[in-house]
Amino acid sequence: MKINVEVVPKGTLYDRSELLEVGVVGKPQYLYSSQEMRQKKYLKSCKV
């Protein structure tokens, strides 16, 4: 199994103030596929 780890800016994975600000309800997503990383899905990491 091959695992890639990419470091993103602090607060990207779980920013509590942003969740409240935009009213998104859900759990943060911490694991992403390579396609999701290319699409920068980690910038909005909540699963609704």
QUIFENNOR-V839509 format. One record per residue. N is the residue number from 0. RES is the residue in one letter. SS is DSSP state (helix for helix, strand for strand, loop for the rest). PHI is phi in degrees with one decimal (* if undefined). PSI is psi as a letter, one per 30 degrees, with the letter a starting at -180 (999 if undefined). Layout:
# QUIFENNOR-V839509
N&RES&SS&PHI&PSI + N&RES&SS&PHI&PSI
This chain:
# QUIFENNOR-V839509
0&M&loop&*&k + 1&K&loop&-103.1&k + 2&I&loop&-123.0&k + 3&N&loop&-109.5&k + 4&V&loop&-117.3&k + 5&E&loop&-120.3&k + 6&V&loop&-91.7&k + 7&V&loop&-115.7&l + 8&P&loop&-56.3&k + 9&K&loop&-55.1&k + 10&G&loop&89.9&f + 11&T&loop&-67.2&e + 12&L&loop&-73.6&e + 13&Y&loop&-154.3&j + 14&D&loop&-111.3&j + 15&R&helix&-59.2&e + 16&S&helix&-66.0&e + 17&E&helix&-67.3&e + 18&L&helix&-59.9&e + 19&L&helix&-73.2&e + 20&E&helix&-62.6&e + 21&V&helix&-95.3&f + 22&G&loop&74.3&g + 23&V&loop&-80.0&k + 24&V&loop&-112.3&k + 25&G&loop&158.2&a + 26&K&strand&-98.4&k + 27&P&strand&-67.6&k + 28&Q&loop&-104.9&k + 29&Y&loop&-108.7&f + 30&L&loop&-113.9&k + 31&Y&loop&-131.9&k + 32&S&loop&-76.1&l + 33&S&helix&-63.3&e + 34&Q&helix&-66.5&e + 35&E&helix&-63.8&e + 36&M&helix&-65.7&e + 37&R&helix&-62.2&e + 38&Q&loop&-84.6&f + 39&K&loop&57.5&h + 40&K&helix&-62.6&f + 41&Y&helix&-65.1&f + 42&L&helix&-68.7&f + 43&K&loop&-125.8&i + 44&S&loop&-95.8&g + 45&C&strand&-88.4&k + 46&K&strand&-94.1&k + 47&V&loop&-97.9&999
